[in-house]
């Protein structure tokens, strides 16, 4: 499509590589989203872990 649009011929391999990388990494990142969220936003990981921590802290304090 890039060649048909009159763009530089060297652009096509770059676009193909980009699509390939996204096709491989997209599902991997989507499957590990809970890990990424947990590292980027503390306290916002999986609900089960946050609930367990809250319950443990509640029991230890009271």
N, C-alpha and C positions, 0 to 999 in steps of 0.2 A: 504494500500500500504506500509505503514511503517513496519507493521508486516511481510509482504511478503518479504520485502527487508532485513529482519533480524535485524531491529533496535529494540531498547528497547520498550517493550509493553506499558510503561507509556507515550511514546511519542505521541501515537495516540490521546488520549483525548486532549492533548495540541494543536495538529494540528487542531483538530476539533473545539476547542474553538477559535482558531485564525481565522479560516475560517468563523466561525459564526460572530465574531466581525467585520471582514472586510465586510461581506455581509450586515450587518446592517449599519455600519458607513460609508461605501463607498458612497452610494447614498446621504446620509445626507450631507457629506462633499462636494460632487460634487455640490449639490444644493445650498450650501452656500459659494461657492468658491469666489464670489464677495466680501463677507464680510471678508473672510480671507485675500484676496489680499489687500483689503483696509486697514486692520490693519497691515499687514506685510510690505507693500510697500505704504507709504503715497503718495497720488496723482495718484494712479493707480487703483482706485476703478472703479465703473461703469462710463462709459463715460458721461452719462447724468448728473451725479452729478458734475463731474469735469467741464463740459461745463457750467453748471448753475453758479458755483462759479466764473468762469472766466468772464462770462457776468456780474454778479453782481459787481464784483470788477471793471470791465471796466466802468460801468455806474456810480459807486460811485466816481471813480477817475476823471471822465471827465465831 
